[in-house]
Amino acid sequence: MTNVTRTNASPDPLATDLIGSGVEGGLRDQVVAWWQRVRSGDMGALPAIGGLVVLTLLFSTLSPFFLTERNFANLLNQAATLVMLGMALVFVLLLGEIDLSAGVTGGVAMALFVVLNTQFGIDWPLALLVGFAVGLITGALIGFFVARVGIPSFVVTLGLFLGYQGLALVIIGDGGLYRLQVPELLALQNGNLPVWGGWAMLAVMLAVSAGTSFWDRARRTKAGVPNRAMSLVWIKLAVIAVIGGVFVYILNQDRGQSVVAVQGVPVIVPVTLAILWLGTFVLDRTRFGRYIYAIGGNAEAARRSGVKVRWVKWWAFVICSTLAVASALFSVSRVGSVDATVGRDIVLSGVAAAVVGGVSLFGGRGRLIHAAIGALVIACITNGLGLLNLPAGINLLVTGGVLILAATVDAVSRLRAGGSFLRS
């Protein structure tokens, strides 16, 4: 019998929209509903997860170094920049838009930050704040031209992509390079939590996940909406505990090559997870997030129902550009320097990460975790082929093929769901 908690209160339409999942009931109901979605073409991140498993098995067979503790930590650091950029782009891709300038926006922000800090002696927190302000202003500028003027986002962001490359050259100088000299920022990609810190991070993840789940249940009960079976909450927490525990245990092993021990979860992991949780909260549990999905599904229908489409698009581009600065910061922290080429070549990889993970190019479908999984797939390809000492051209060929395959799956699934290859 399905375990469903009901109340006699009349459902609040707004509350239902904010907290409704669309599928309630017990474990069997969830599995049946998931399988129906897959059969109808809505596979989400399933292909990306399958690809990640296949790639892991393949590269672990071909290289004895792929599954080592050291390479595992290196893979997470390597993927962080792409994960962040992919999550940034999800906010505009869900609208059926694109931001080709996201990478170079972060590059200009980091160029301005390092020049202000190094050349003008401005304290790094203030200089970094100016850098993030560049991202916010750029997003607002894109949003104005797209939402207010009506210029296609492809054209606006392509113009900025070209123009910001020139701006970065003006700020830093042709051939110029500045070393990052802020220990706190270098630690983002080069530092590790203490051994106990990894377990503390896992405990916080479990507490936050449990708190969010119980809060959702309380809101649904108050709104008079049926809840899923309580057993599903415990299953989710158990999965997080097991998988997270394995990850923390592996990363806490000594992966140093000298007498100095190198162990612990990389600092970048909890930072990325915190931003992932915050972004997911915005998309899944706020009116703004629901409006993004509604506009991506059918902008005209959303407008007719009272959604301020222009306002939502404006803020989506602001969020995208601001998170793109965070992605550039991760990249600069990893290499330890800033030059005029920062962010120039990564934006298409960010789009690829989102699409490979299951975010629809047609808008209205996808989540931040999908972009994170897609970024891990691309990072896994780059890392594995690098361990096999294959040329960079092979890496590009494989990544391009994976992207085309993912886009094809997206288009076919749209057809199976009753859509078309053309955006409505």
C-alpha positions as CSV (number, residue, x, y, z in Angstrom):
1,M,0.0,0.0,0.0
2,T,1.3,3.4,-0.9
3,N,2.3,5.4,2.2
4,V,1.0,8.9,1.6
5,T,0.3,11.5,4.2
6,R,-2.7,13.8,3.4
7,T,-4.4,16.7,5.2
8,N,-7.9,18.1,4.9
9,A,-6.6,21.6,4.2
10,S,-7.3,23.0,0.7
11,P,-4.1,23.2,-1.3
12,D,-2.6,26.6,-1.8
13,P,-1.8,26.9,-5.6
14,L,1.3,29.0,-5.0
15,A,2.6,26.8,-2.3
16,T,1.9,23.7,-4.4
17,D,3.9,25.3,-7.3
18,L,6.9,26.0,-5.1
19,I,7.1,22.7,-3.3
20,G,5.4,20.3,-5.6
21,S,7.5,17.5,-7.1
22,G,4.8,16.2,-9.4
23,V,5.2,12.7,-8.2
24,E,4.3,11.5,-4.7
25,G,3.8,8.2,-3.0
26,G,6.1,5.3,-1.9
27,L,9.3,3.9,-3.4
28,R,7.4,1.8,-6.0
29,D,5.5,4.8,-7.1
30,Q,8.7,6.8,-7.5
31,V,10.4,4.0,-9.5
32,V,7.4,3.6,-11.8
33,A,7.1,7.3,-12.4
34,W,10.9,7.6,-13.1
35,W,10.7,4.8,-15.6
36,Q,7.7,6.4,-17.3
37,R,9.7,9.7,-17.6
38,V,12.7,7.8,-19.1
39,R,10.4,6.0,-21.6
40,S,8.9,9.3,-22.6
41,G,12.4,10.7,-23.3
42,D,13.1,12.7,-20.1
43,M,16.2,10.8,-19.1
44,G,17.8,13.7,-17.2
45,A,21.4,12.9,-16.2
46,L,21.0,9.2,-16.7
47,P,23.1,9.1,-20.0
48,A,25.8,11.2,-18.3
49,I,26.0,9.0,-15.3
50,G,26.2,5.9,-17.5
51,G,29.0,7.6,-19.5
52,L,30.8,8.5,-16.3
53,V,30.7,4.9,-15.2
54,V,31.9,3.6,-18.6
55,L,34.7,6.1,-18.8
56,T,35.8,5.2,-15.2
57,L,36.0,1.5,-16.0
58,L,37.7,2.2,-19.4
59,F,40.4,4.5,-18.1
60,S,41.0,2.4,-14.9
61,T,41.7,-0.5,-17.2
62,L,44.0,1.4,-19.6
63,S,45.9,3.3,-16.9
64,P,47.0,2.1,-13.4
65,F,47.1,5.7,-12.2
66,F,43.5,6.7,-13.0
67,L,41.9,5.4,-9.8
68,T,44.7,6.4,-7.4
69,E,44.0,8.8,-4.5
70,R,46.2,11.5,-6.0
71,N,44.5,11.5,-9.4
72,F,41.1,11.4,-7.8
73,A,41.8,14.6,-6.0
74,N,43.4,16.1,-9.1
75,L,40.3,15.2,-11.1
76,L,38.1,17.1,-8.7
77,N,40.3,20.2,-8.8
78,Q,40.5,20.0,-12.5
79,A,36.7,19.7,-12.9
80,A,35.8,22.5,-10.4
81,T,36.3,25.4,-12.9
82,L,34.1,23.7,-15.5
83,V,31.5,22.6,-12.9
84,M,31.1,26.2,-11.8
85,L,30.9,27.6,-15.4
86,G,28.4,24.9,-16.4
87,M,26.2,25.7,-13.4
88,A,26.4,29.4,-14.3
89,L,25.2,28.7,-17.9
90,V,22.3,26.5,-16.7
91,F,20.4,29.7,-15.5
92,V,20.3,31.0,-19.1
93,L,20.1,27.7,-20.9
94,L,16.9,26.9,-19.0
95,L,15.4,30.0,-20.6
96,G,16.5,28.8,-24.1
97,E,19.1,31.5,-24.2
98,I,23.0,31.4,-24.4
99,D,25.9,33.4,-23.0
100,L,29.0,33.1,-25.1
101,S,30.7,35.8,-23.1
102,A,30.7,34.0,-19.7
103,G,34.3,32.8,-19.9
104,V,35.8,36.2,-21.0
105,T,33.6,38.0,-18.4
106,G,35.4,36.1,-15.7
107,G,38.7,36.7,-17.5
108,V,38.2,40.5,-17.5
109,A,37.1,40.4,-13.8
110,M,40.2,38.5,-12.8
111,A,42.4,40.8,-14.9
112,L,41.0,43.9,-13.1
113,F,41.2,42.2,-9.7
114,V,44.9,41.3,-10.1
115,V,45.9,44.7,-11.5
116,L,44.1,46.5,-8.7
117,N,45.7,44.3,-6.1
118,T,49.2,44.1,-7.6
119,Q,49.7,47.4,-9.3
120,F,47.6,49.8,-7.2
121,G,48.0,48.0,-3.8
122,I,44.2,47.7,-3.2
123,D,43.4,45.1,-0.5
124,W,42.5,41.8,-2.2
125,P,39.0,41.5,-0.7
126,L,38.0,44.9,-2.1
127,A,39.7,44.2,-5.4
128,L,37.9,40.9,-5.7
129,L,34.6,42.6,-4.9
130,V,35.3,44.9,-7.8
131,G,35.9,41.8,-10.0
132,F,32.5,40.3,-9.0
133,A,30.9,43.7,-9.7
134,V,32.2,43.4,-13.3
135,G,30.3,40.2,-13.6
136,L,27.1,41.6,-12.1
137,I,27.2,44.7,-14.4
138,T,28.0,42.6,-17.4
139,G,25.0,40.3,-16.7
140,A,22.8,43.4,-16.3
141,L,24.0,44.8,-19.6
142,I,23.3,41.5,-21.4
143,G,19.9,41.3,-19.7
144,F,19.1,44.8,-20.9
145,F,19.9,44.1,-24.5
146,V,18.2,40.7,-24.5
147,A,15.1,41.4,-22.4
148,R,14.5,45.1,-23.1
149,V,15.9,45.8,-26.5
150,G,15.1,42.3,-27.9
151,I,18.5,41.5,-29.4
152,P,19.1,37.7,-29.5
153,S,21.4,36.6,-26.7
154,F,23.7,34.9,-29.2
155,V,24.5,38.2,-30.9
156,V,24.9,40.2,-27.7
157,T,27.1,37.7,-26.0
158,L,29.2,37.1,-29.1
159,G,29.9,40.8,-29.4
160,L,31.0,40.8,-25.7
161,F,33.0,37.7,-26.3
162,L,35.0,39.5,-28.9
163,G,35.1,42.9,-27.1
164,Y,36.1,41.6,-23.7
165,Q,39.1,39.9,-25.2
166,G,40.3,43.3,-26.2
167,L,39.4,44.8,-22.9
168,A,41.5,42.1,-21.1
169,L,44.5,43.0,-23.3
170,V,44.0,46.7,-22.5
171,I,43.9,45.9,-18.7
172,I,46.8,43.5,-18.6
173,G,48.8,44.3,-21.7
174,D,49.7,42.2,-24.6
175,G,51.8,39.3,-23.3
176,G,51.4,40.5,-19.8
177,L,51.1,38.1,-16.9
178,Y,50.6,38.6,-13.2
179,R,51.1,36.0,-10.5
180,L,48.4,35.5,-7.9
181,Q,49.9,36.4,-4.6
182,V,47.0,35.9,-2.2
183,P,47.5,32.8,-0.1
184,E,43.8,32.6,0.8
185,L,42.7,32.5,-2.9
186,L,45.6,30.1,-3.9
187,A,44.3,27.7,-1.2
188,L,41.0,27.3,-3.1
189,Q,42.5,25.0,-5.6
190,N,45.7,24.0,-3.8
191,G,44.7,23.5,-0.2
192,N,43.1,20.6,1.6
193,L,40.8,20.3,4.6
194,P,42.2,18.5,7.7
195,V,41.2,14.9,7.9
196,W,38.4,15.7,10.4
197,G,37.3,18.5,8.1
198,G,36.1,16.0,5.4
199,W,34.0,14.2,7.9
200,A,32.6,17.4,9.3
201,M,31.7,18.4,5.7
202,L,29.8,15.2,5.2
203,A,28.0,15.7,8.5
204,V,26.9,19.2,7.4
205,M,25.8,17.8,4.0
206,L,23.6,15.2,5.8
207,A,22.2,17.8,8.2
208,V,21.4,20.3,5.5
209,S,19.8,17.6,3.3
210,A,17.7,16.3,6.2
211,G,16.7,19.8,7.2
212,T,15.7,20.7,3.7
213,S,13.7,17.4,3.3
214,F,11.8,17.9,6.6
215,W,11.2,21.6,5.8
216,D,9.7,20.6,2.4
217,R,7.5,18.0,4.1
218,A,6.3,20.6,6.7
219,R,5.5,23.1,3.9
220,R,3.6,20.5,1.9
221,T,1.6,19.4,4.9
222,K,0.7,23.0,5.7
223,A,-0.3,23.6,2.1
224,G,-2.5,20.4,2.1
225,V,-0.3,18.6,-0.4
226,P,0.5,14.9,-0.2
227,N,3.9,13.9,1.0
228,R,6.2,11.2,-0.2
229,A,6.8,8.2,2.0
230,M,9.2,9.0,4.9
231,S,11.3,6.0,3.9
232,L,12.4,7.9,0.8
233,V,14.0,10.6,3.0
234,W,16.0,8.0,4.9
235,I,17.0,6.3,1.6
236,K,18.3,9.6,0.2
237,L,20.3,10.3,3.4
238,A,21.7,6.8,3.4
239,V,22.9,7.2,-0.2
240,I,24.6,10.5,0.6
241,A,26.2,9.0,3.7
242,V,27.6,6.0,1.9
243,I,28.8,7.7,-1.3
244,G,30.1,10.7,0.6
245,G,31.8,8.5,3.2
246,V,33.6,6.6,0.4
247,F,34.8,9.8,-1.2
248,V,36.0,11.3,2.1
249,Y,37.8,8.1,3.1
250,I,39.6,8.0,-0.3
251,L,40.6,11.7,-0.2
252,N,41.8,11.4,3.4
253,Q,44.5,8.9,2.3
254,D,48.0,10.1,2.0
255,R,48.6,11.0,-1.7
256,G,52.0,12.8,-1.2
257,Q,55.1,11.7,-3.0
258,S,57.5,12.8,-0.3
259,V,57.9,12.6,3.5
260,V,55.3,15.4,3.8
261,A,51.8,13.9,4.0
262,V,49.2,15.3,1.5
263,Q,45.7,14.3,2.5
264,G,42.2,15.6,3.0
265,V,39.3,16.8,0.9
266,P,40.4,19.6,-1.4
267,V,39.1,23.0,-0.2
268,I,37.4,23.6,-3.6
269,V,35.0,20.7,-3.0
270,P,32.9,22.1,-0.1
271,V,33.0,25.6,-1.8
272,T,31.5,24.1,-5.0
273,L,29.0,22.0,-3.1
274,A,27.8,25.1,-1.1
275,I,27.2,27.0,-4.3
276,L,25.6,24.0,-5.9
277,W,23.2,23.7,-3.0
278,L,22.4,27.4,-3.0
279,G,21.7,27.5,-6.7
280,T,19.6,24.4,-6.5
281,F,17.6,25.9,-3.7
282,V,16.9,29.0,-5.8
283,L,15.8,27.0,-8.8
284,D,13.7,24.4,-7.0
285,R,12.2,26.2,-4.0
286,T,11.7,29.9,-5.0
287,R,9.2,31.6,-7.2
288,F,12.0,33.0,-9.3
289,G,13.3,29.5,-10.1
290,R,9.9,28.2,-11.0
291,Y,9.5,31.2,-13.4
292,I,12.7,30.3,-15.1
293,Y,11.4,26.8,-15.9
294,A,8.0,28.2,-17.0
295,I,9.6,30.7,-19.4
296,G,11.9,28.1,-20.8
297,G,8.9,25.8,-21.4
298,N,6.8,28.4,-23.0
299,A,7.7,32.1,-22.7
300,E,4.4,33.4,-24.1
301,A,2.3,31.2,-21.9
302,A,4.4,32.4,-18.9
303,R,3.9,36.0,-19.9
304,R,0.1,35.6,-20.2
305,S,-0.1,34.0,-16.8
306,G,1.5,37.1,-15.2
307,V,5.2,36.2,-15.1
308,K,7.5,39.2,-15.6
309,V,9.5,37.5,-18.3
310,R,11.9,40.5,-18.9
311,W,12.7,40.8,-15.2
312,V,13.4,37.0,-14.8
313,K,15.7,37.0,-17.9
314,W,17.5,40.1,-16.7
315,W,18.4,38.4,-13.3
316,A,19.2,35.1,-14.9
317,F,22.0,36.7,-16.9
318,V,23.2,38.6,-13.8
319,I,23.5,35.3,-11.9
320,C,25.2,33.6,-14.9
321,S,27.9,36.3,-15.3
322,T,28.5,36.5,-11.5
323,L,29.0,32.8,-11.2
324,A,31.3,32.9,-14.3
325,V,33.6,35.2,-12.3
326,A,33.7,32.5,-9.6
327,S,34.6,30.0,-12.3
328,A,37.5,32.2,-13.5
329,L,38.6,32.6,-9.9
330,F,38.8,28.8,-9.5
331,S,40.9,28.7,-12.8
332,V,43.3,31.4,-11.6
333,S,43.7,29.8,-8.3
334,R,44.7,26.5,-9.9
335,V,47.3,27.9,-12.3
336,G,48.5,30.7,-9.9
337,S,48.5,33.5,-12.5
338,V,46.4,35.8,-14.6
339,D,46.9,36.7,-18.2
340,A,44.8,38.1,-21.0
341,T,43.7,34.7,-22.2
342,V,41.8,33.7,-19.0
343,G,38.3,32.3,-19.9
344,R,38.8,32.7,-23.6
345,D,38.5,29.0,-24.5
346,I,36.3,27.5,-21.8
347,V,32.8,28.8,-22.5
348,L,31.9,26.2,-25.1
349,S,33.2,23.5,-22.8
350,G,30.8,25.0,-20.2
351,V,27.9,24.7,-22.6
352,A,29.0,21.2,-23.4
353,A,29.1,20.2,-19.8
354,A,25.5,21.4,-19.2
355,V,24.2,19.6,-22.4
356,V,26.2,16.4,-21.7
357,G,24.7,16.4,-18.2
358,G,21.2,16.6,-19.5
359,V,20.3,20.3,-19.6
360,S,18.1,20.9,-22.7
361,L,19.3,23.5,-25.2
362,F,15.7,24.1,-26.0
363,G,15.1,25.4,-22.5
364,G,12.8,24.4,-19.6
365,R,14.6,21.2,-18.6
366,G,17.7,20.5,-16.5
367,R,19.2,21.1,-13.1
368,L,22.5,22.4,-11.7
369,I,23.5,18.9,-10.7
370,H,23.2,17.8,-14.3
371,A,25.8,20.4,-15.4
372,A,28.1,19.3,-12.6
373,I,27.8,15.7,-13.7
374,G,28.4,16.7,-17.3
375,A,31.5,18.7,-16.3
376,L,32.8,15.6,-14.5
377,V,32.3,13.6,-17.7
378,I,34.4,16.1,-19.7
379,A,37.0,16.4,-17.0
380,C,37.2,12.6,-16.9
381,I,37.8,12.4,-20.6
382,T,40.5,15.1,-20.4
383,N,42.2,13.5,-17.4
384,G,42.1,10.0,-18.7
385,L,43.4,10.8,-22.2
386,G,46.1,12.9,-20.6
387,L,47.2,9.9,-18.5
388,L,47.4,7.8,-21.7
389,N,49.6,10.5,-23.3
390,L,47.3,10.9,-26.2
391,P,47.5,14.2,-28.2
392,A,45.2,17.1,-27.4
393,G,43.5,16.7,-30.8
394,I,42.1,13.3,-29.7
395,N,40.7,15.0,-26.6
396,L,38.9,17.6,-28.7
397,L,37.6,14.9,-31.1
398,V,36.2,12.8,-28.3
399,T,34.7,15.7,-26.4
400,G,33.0,17.0,-29.6
401,G,31.6,13.6,-30.3
402,V,30.2,13.3,-26.8
403,L,28.6,16.7,-27.1
404,I,27.0,15.8,-30.5
405,L,25.7,12.6,-29.0
406,A,24.3,14.4,-26.0
407,A,22.6,17.0,-28.2
408,T,21.1,14.3,-30.3
409,V,19.7,12.5,-27.2
410,D,18.2,15.9,-26.1
411,A,16.5,16.5,-29.5
412,V,15.2,12.9,-29.8
413,S,13.9,12.9,-26.3
414,R,12.1,16.2,-27.1
415,L,10.4,14.5,-30.0
416,R,9.4,11.6,-27.9
417,A,7.9,13.9,-25.4
418,G,5.7,15.5,-28.1
419,G,7.9,18.5,-28.9
420,S,9.8,19.4,-32.1
421,F,13.3,20.1,-33.2
422,L,12.4,23.8,-33.4
423,R,12.0,26.0,-30.4
424,S,8.5,27.2,-29.8
